[in-house]
Amino acid sequence: MASGPILQVNGIEKAFGGIRAVDRCSLAVLPGSITGLIGPNGAGKSTLFNIIAGLYRPDGGEIWFGDARIDGLPPYEIVRLGLTKTWQIPHELRNLTVLENLVLAAKDNAGEHLLNLFVKPGEVKRDEIRCRARAREVLKLTQLEGLANEHARSLSGGQKKLLELSRALMSDPTLVLLDEPSNTT
């Protein structure tokens, strides 16, 4: 689907009790584009992002990411396909450093599997070094490199938004959904 949309949302619906949060929403995002979704507070923008990212199941419609239908997939599978999101309100791991927050978000880390610690310690160590190097590259890109060893709880609101973006970038995404990227409260 090289010339078509990278993300195709068709007729998505979602209700919570008697409240219809998303009502037959359709949109397409082309590769290499920057696409904005605007609307008033309570219009369902964050709900739609959470549906696309697999956090909520839609009540109707379908979502395609490239050639893969993703509605109904768990969030971790959607991230592995290359689609990730940030949160409207940052979800930093407060008691970890900025660098540690990023290392935890790294994709395909051998240390994620307990058995590898015993049967493949060298691979786990190499992955740890690779993840830390990648995290430092991302922190440089987002201009947080000087805060790598600071606890996430000490960051300002804007820095926490940048940390949120940095963690999203650690999964090497093809597409990032930025929920309220300029809201720093």
Backbone hydrogen bonds in HBPLUS format (Angstrom, degrees):
<---DONOR---> <-ACCEPTOR-->    atom                        ^
c    i                          cat <-CA-CA->   ^        H-A-AA   ^      H-
h    n   atom  resd res      DA  || num        DHA   H-A  angle D-A-AA Bond
n    s   type  num  typ     dist DA aas  dist angle  dist       angle   num
A0006-ILE N   A0029-VAL O   2.72 MM  23  5.82 145.2  1.84 155.9 166.3     1
A0066-GLY N   A0006-ILE O   2.73 MM  60  4.79 140.8  1.88 128.0 139.2     2
A0007-LEU N   A0029-VAL O   3.29 MM  22  5.07 160.8  2.33 138.9 141.8     3
A0029-VAL N   A0007-LEU O   2.86 MM  22  5.07 156.0  1.92 148.3 152.4     4
A0008-GLN N   A0064-TRP O   2.81 MM  56  5.01 160.9  1.85 151.2 155.0     5
A0064-TRP N   A0008-GLN O   2.80 MM  56  5.01 164.8  1.82 151.5 156.8     6
A0009-VAL N   A0027-LEU O   2.81 MM  18  5.11 178.6  1.81 163.4 163.6     7
A0027-LEU N   A0009-VAL O   2.90 MM  18  5.11 146.1  2.02 130.4 138.4     8
A0010-ASN N   A0062-GLU O   2.86 MM  52  5.30 174.2  1.87 171.8 170.5     9
A0062-GLU N   A0010-ASN O   2.99 MM  52  5.30 153.2  2.06 142.4 150.9    10
A0012-ILE N   A0025-CYS O   2.85 MM  13  4.93 150.7  1.93 146.5 137.0    11
A0024-ARG N   A0012-ILE O   2.86 MM  12  4.73 104.6  2.43 121.6 137.2    12
A0025-CYS N   A0012-ILE O   2.90 MM  13  4.93 151.3  1.98 140.0 136.0    13
A0013-GLU N   A0060-GLY O   3.02 MM  47  4.94 146.4  2.13 132.6 128.9    14
A0059-ASP N   A0013-GLU O   2.69 MM  46  5.27 157.3  1.74 147.6 150.7    15
A0014-LYS N   A0022-VAL O   2.91 MM   8  4.96 152.2  1.98 140.4 136.6    16
A0021-ALA N   A0014-LYS O   2.83 MM   7  5.64 130.6  2.07 140.6 156.2    17
A0022-VAL N   A0014-LYS O   3.08 MM   8  4.96 163.2  2.11 142.9 143.9    18
A0016-PHE N   A0019-ILE O   2.78 MM   3  5.23 156.5  1.83 156.0 159.7    19
A0019-ILE N   A0016-PHE O   3.05 MM   3  5.23 162.5  2.09 128.2 127.6    20
A0033-SER N   A0030-LEU O   3.17 MM   3  5.56 154.1  2.24 135.8 134.6    21
A0043-ALA N   A0040-PRO O   3.06 MM   3  5.56 140.8  2.22 144.8 141.0    22
A0048-LEU N   A0044-GLY O   2.85 MM   4  6.02 157.8  1.90 149.7 155.2    23
A0049-PHE N   A0045-LYS O   3.01 MM   4  6.35 161.8  2.05 151.1 155.7    24
A0050-ASN N   A0046-SER O   2.88 MM   4  6.12 155.8  1.94 147.9 154.7    25
A0051-ILE N   A0047-THR O   2.91 MM   4  6.19 142.6  2.05 145.9 156.5    26
A0051-ILE N   A0048-LEU O   3.11 MM   3  5.02 122.1  2.47  93.4 108.2    27
A0052-ILE N   A0048-LEU O   2.90 MM   4  6.19 166.8  1.91 158.5 161.1    28
A0053-ALA N   A0049-PHE O   2.91 MM   4  6.08 157.3  1.96 149.1 155.4    29
A0055-LEU N   A0050-ASN O   2.76 MM   5  5.05 136.3  1.95 163.1 165.4    30
A0056-TYR N   A0050-ASN O   3.22 MM   6  5.79 146.5  2.34 118.6 118.0    31
A0054-GLY N   A0051-ILE O   3.04 MM   3  5.14 157.9  2.09 105.5 112.4    32
A0070-ILE N   A0063-ILE O   2.84 MM   7  5.67 153.5  1.91 145.0 153.9    33
A0065-PHE N   A0068-ALA O   2.81 MM   3  5.33 164.6  1.84 161.7 161.6    34
A0068-ALA N   A0065-PHE O   3.11 MM   3  5.33 162.4  2.14 128.1 127.2    35
A0073-LEU N   A0070-ILE O   2.92 MM   3  5.35 166.9  1.93 135.8 137.6    36
A0077-GLU N   A0074-PRO O   3.06 MM   3  5.61 131.1  2.31 114.8 126.6    37
A0078-ILE N   A0074-PRO O   3.28 MM   4  6.63 153.7  2.35 150.9 158.7    38
A0079-VAL N   A0075-PRO O   2.94 MM   4  6.24 157.2  1.99 156.9 163.0    39
A0080-ARG N   A0076-TYR O   3.05 MM   4  6.22 154.6  2.11 138.2 145.1    40
A0081-LEU N   A0077-GLU O   3.04 MM   4  6.31 135.7  2.25 137.5 148.9    41
A0081-LEU N   A0078-ILE O   3.17 MM   3  5.07 127.9  2.45  91.9 105.4    42
A0083-LEU N   A0078-ILE O   3.22 MM   5  5.81 168.2  2.24 145.9 144.1    43
A0082-GLY N   A0079-VAL O   2.92 MM   3  5.12 145.6  2.04 103.8 114.7    44
A0174-THR N   A0082-GLY O   2.66 MM  92  4.87 156.2  1.71 127.6 135.7    45
A0175-LEU N   A0082-GLY O   3.02 MM  93  6.38 158.7  2.07 165.3 166.2    46
A0084-THR N   A0175-LEU O   3.05 MM  91  6.51 161.3  2.08 161.0 166.6    47
A0177-LEU N   A0084-THR O   2.84 MM  93  6.27 159.7  1.88 146.5 152.6    48
A0086-THR N   A0177-LEU O   2.88 MM  91  6.33 148.7  1.97 168.8 170.4    49
A0096-LEU N   A0093-LEU O   3.04 MM   3  5.71 166.0  2.06 126.2 130.2    50
A0153-ARG N   A0094-ARG O   3.15 MM  59  4.44 145.0  2.28 135.1 124.6    51
A0152-ALA N   A0096-LEU O   2.93 MM  56  6.16 165.9  1.95 165.9 161.3    52
A0101-ASN N   A0097-THR O   2.95 MM   4  6.22 151.7  2.03 148.9 156.4    53
A0098-VAL N   A0150-GLU O   2.88 MM  52  5.98 134.7  2.09 161.0 172.2    54
A0102-LEU N   A0098-VAL O   3.27 MM   4  6.63 149.0  2.37 145.0 152.2    55
A0099-LEU N   A0148-ALA O   2.93 MM  49  4.80 162.6  1.96 142.2 136.7    56
A0102-LEU N   A0099-LEU O   3.08 MM   3  5.26 121.2  2.44  99.1 113.2    57
A0103-VAL N   A0099-LEU O   2.95 MM   4  6.29 162.9  1.98 156.2 161.1    58
A0104-LEU N   A0100-GLU O   3.11 MM   4  6.22 159.3  2.15 149.4 153.4    59
A0105-ALA N   A0102-LEU O   2.89 MM   3  5.14 136.4  2.09 103.9 117.0    60
A0106-ALA N   A0103-VAL O   3.20 MM   3  5.31 163.0  2.23 106.5 111.8    61
A0112-GLU N   A0109-ASN O   2.99 MM   3  5.72 168.6  2.01 123.8 126.9    62
A0113-HIS N   A0110-ALA O   3.28 MM   3  6.12 172.4  2.29 122.3 124.5    63
A0116-ASN N   A0113-HIS O   2.94 MM   3  5.56 133.3  2.16 116.2 128.1    64
A0117-LEU N   A0114-LEU O   3.03 MM   3  5.58 143.2  2.17 112.8 122.3    65
A0118-PHE N   A0115-LEU O   2.95 MM   3  5.54 148.3  2.05 114.8 123.4    66
A0119-VAL N   A0115-LEU O   2.99 MM   4  6.25 162.3  2.02 155.1 161.0    67
A0120-LYS N   A0116-ASN O   2.81 MM   4  4.72 149.9  1.90 124.8 131.7    68
A0124-VAL N   A0120-LYS O   3.05 MM   4  6.35 158.9  2.09 157.0 163.5    69
A0125-LYS N   A0121-PRO O   2.97 MM   4  6.17 158.7  2.01 147.0 152.3    70
A0126-ARG N   A0122-GLY O   2.94 MM   4  6.19 161.5  1.98 148.6 153.6    71
A0127-ASP N   A0123-GLU O   2.90 MM   4  6.08 159.3  1.95 148.7 154.5    72
A0128-GLU N   A0124-VAL O   2.93 MM   4  6.14 151.2  2.01 145.6 153.7    73
A0129-ILE N   A0125-LYS O   3.04 MM   4  6.33 157.7  2.09 150.4 155.5    74
A0130-ARG N   A0126-ARG O   2.90 MM   4  6.15 160.9  1.93 149.5 155.2    75
A0131-CYS N   A0127-ASP O   2.77 MM   4  5.93 163.9  1.80 153.0 157.1    76
A0132-ARG N   A0128-GLU O   2.98 MM   4  6.14 158.5  2.03 146.3 152.0    77
A0133-ALA N   A0129-ILE O   2.99 MM   4  6.19 155.1  2.05 147.1 154.0    78
A0134-ARG N   A0130-ARG O   2.93 MM   4  6.17 162.1  1.96 151.8 156.8    79
A0135-ALA N   A0131-CYS O   2.83 MM   4  5.99 157.5  1.88 146.3 153.2    80
A0136-ARG N   A0132-ARG O   2.99 MM   4  6.20 153.7  2.06 143.6 149.9    81
A0137-GLU N   A0133-ALA O   3.09 MM   4  6.42 148.9  2.19 144.7 153.1    82
A0138-VAL N   A0134-ARG O   2.97 MM   4  6.31 159.6  2.02 154.3 159.5    83
A0139-LEU N   A0135-ALA O   2.86 MM   4  6.10 158.9  1.90 151.2 157.4    84
A0140-LYS N   A0136-ARG O   3.00 MM   4  6.16 146.1  2.11 138.8 147.5    85
A0141-LEU N   A0137-GLU O   3.00 MM   4  6.31 157.6  2.05 146.7 152.8    86
A0142-THR N   A0138-VAL O   2.94 MM   4  6.23 155.5  2.00 153.2 159.3    87
A0144-LEU N   A0139-LEU O   2.73 MM   5  4.81 155.6  1.78 148.8 151.4    88
A0143-GLN N   A0140-LYS O   3.15 MM   3  4.89 158.4  2.20 100.2 106.0    89
A0147-LEU N   A0144-LEU O   2.80 MM   3  5.38 160.0  1.83 122.4 129.4    90
A0148-ALA N   A0145-GLU O   3.37 MM   3  5.32 168.4  2.38 109.7 109.6    91
A0150-GLU N   A0147-LEU O   2.97 MM   3  5.21 165.1  1.99 117.2 121.9    92
A0154-SER N   A0151-HIS O   2.99 MM   3  5.72 158.0  2.04 121.7 127.7    93
A0155-LEU N   A0152-ALA O   3.18 MM   3  5.58 169.8  2.19 116.5 119.6    94
A0160-LYS N   A0156-SER O   2.90 MM   4  6.16 149.0  1.99 149.9 158.7    95
A0161-LYS N   A0157-GLY O   3.11 MM   4  6.44 146.1  2.23 142.4 151.0    96
A0162-LEU N   A0158-GLY O   3.06 MM   4  6.41 151.1  2.15 143.0 150.9    97
A0163-LEU N   A0159-GLN O   2.82 MM   4  6.10 146.8  1.93 143.9 153.8    98
A0164-GLU N   A0160-LYS O   2.89 MM   4  6.11 152.8  1.96 143.0 150.2    99
A0165-LEU N   A0161-LYS O   3.01 MM   4  6.33 155.7  2.07 145.2 151.1   100
A0166-SER N   A0162-LEU O   2.81 MM   4  6.03 156.2  1.86 144.8 152.3   101
A0167-ARG N   A0163-LEU O   2.88 MM   4  6.16 158.0  1.92 153.4 158.0   102
A0168-ALA N   A0164-GLU O   3.11 MM   4  6.38 155.1  2.17 143.0 150.0   103
A0169-LEU N   A0165-LEU O   2.93 MM   4  6.24 153.5  2.00 151.5 158.8   104
A0170-MET N   A0166-SER O   3.13 MM   4  6.41 131.6  2.37 141.0 153.3   105
A0170-MET N   A0167-ARG O   3.17 MM   3  5.16 135.5  2.38  95.8 108.0   106
A0171-SER N   A0168-ALA O   3.26 MM   3  5.91 163.8  2.29 114.8 119.4   107
A0172-ASP N   A0169-LEU O   3.05 MM   3  5.44 158.1  2.10 120.0 121.3   108
A0183-ASN N   A0180-GLU O   3.22 MM   3  5.43 162.3  2.25 111.8 117.2   109
